[in-house]
Amino acid sequence: MDFEKAMYANVTLKKFETFWEHMIVKHQLGGNNWVFQTYEKRFMWATTYLRDNFFIGMMNTSLSKSVKSCLKRYIMRTSTIEGLLSKFEHILRDCKYN
């Protein structure tokens, strides 16, 4: 799933931006306001932007496992990227609450 790749990619900022642009074109999401708003919040969810942050009491692997376990409740193999993106804010709220 492309959005998951964008979330967990441990790449440079430039590579992330290039990947994101290709993903938007590939899935024809260019005019989607919600996708734009999610992108604007990328520093909160993309590994590329979280890499240099300190998470007190939580190791990177723990953070990754925590996020993955939260996402598993919402994502199925048949999920589309558009379906995931439409639920993304709800998922973030649940993950933060947990």
Secondary structure, 3 states (H helix, E strand, C coil): CHHHHHHHCCCCHHHHHHHHHHHHHHCCCCCCHHHHHHHHCHHHCCHHHHCCCCCCCCCHHHHHHHHHHHHHCCCCCCCCHHHHHHHHHHHHHHHHHC
